[in-house]
Amino acid sequence: MPDPKQHDEPTAARKKTDSPADATPAPAPAPVEAADDASRYEPYPGPEFFHGGRYSPINAAAGSRLTHEGHVPAGKALGPDWTTAHRAAWRSYQESLRPKGGGDTSGIPDETAWRQLKVPRVSPLPKES
């Protein structure tokens, strides 16, 4: 039978370090300054940007946001090619913003709908002068 007066070193050390009174809390991370909307979100490219044949990662980023918001037609995926599925998703989103037909619900993004969707930036930031 082991002598109760003897201490098992690993157990004694473990008990000492596991004690909440002896624990030193980790330092809090430094606050990160919030980036402005120009660097976080894609700027509105204008209505002429949205047409058949347009291939852009901006379309894919907007499609991802529309999917997240629940406006993508069933069985459709919105990639970088502008398609009728993109237009249908935008129309659905615009209708959710403007109930009872109060405004543009054409399916071509307008600046107000674009800003409210908050499409993450995928294009490079303009270079500082």
C-alpha positions, 0 to 999 in steps of 0.5 A: 500500500502506498504511503499517503504522506508521499506525493506523486509529483505529476499529480501534485503539479497537475493539481497546482496548475489546474486551480482556478485561483492560480490560473492567469487569464489570457490577455484580451485581443487588441480591438480591431478598427472596423473597416469602412464600407468601401473596403468591406463591401463591393461598390455598386457597379451600375445597372449596365453591369447586369446583362447576359454574358457578363462573367464576374466574381461580383456576380458570384459574390452577390449570388452567395449573399442572395442565397444566404438571404433565401432568394435563390430559385430552388435547384439553382446556383448563382455563379459568376455568369449573369443568368436569368436565375440571378435576375429572378433572385434579385427580383425576389430580393427587391420584392422583399424590400418593396412590398406591394410593388412600391419601387423597382422590382425588375430583377436588375439591381438598383443602388439601394438594393445593392447597398442593403444586400452588402455584397462582400468586396471581391474587386481590388481596392483602388490604389492610394495616390 
